[in-house]
Amino acid sequence: MEIVQDYVYQGNLRQYSDPAFVNELVDWVRFNKREAMNSLDGLFSRCSGNPEVPRWLGQIVVRRTKPKQQAASDTKKLRSSAGVVVIASTSEEKVAWVKVGQVYERLALQMTALNIKSALLNQPIEVSDLRSEFSRAIGLGTIQPQLLMRFGYTPEAMPRSMRRPLSEVLIES
């Protein structure tokens, strides 16, 4: 856990120091229920424990978030977790990504059935120059970490992000 915490911390420092990352984050956060219902995608701010606010205010808050502030927040969340799971693959082929997604889906569904909460903390995987270093640090060698998930029990569940109906995203051939 200490190794994972260190890499999540480092990943946050790098991501929140990158204006392109912050801009993409602002584009994907839905700062209030109206936005979430209108888009049916993105990350509803309440899902990460943040209050609903008007978009203009949410953008200011996210853009002014200090890297160390976000790193400390995620470290605290990680320390309160029962554990972490890294889902990895032996290749970077698209079929491997799909299989990783299937493993995640089955794991998340089983955790839900057991009333175990989970959340992704992918910072050390999303920051490309940290990824191989993270892989070696946790003993994976050349195997590629794809997803990092924290899990545990909590008395309160966070709201779920809105999702578009399958018929709107499924491409039939």
RABEL-V355448 format. One line per field, one symbol per residue. psi: psi as a letter, one per 20 degrees, with the letter a starting at -180 (. if undefined). A space follows every 50 residues. Layout:
psi = ???
//
This chain:
psi = hggggghggggggggiiohgggggghhipoirhggghhhkaaophhhjjq rprqghgggggghjppghghghghgggghiqhaqppprqirkqhhhgghg hggggggggggghjkpqqqpmjgihhogihghggghhjjicipophqppq raqqhpqqqqqqqqqhhiipop.
//
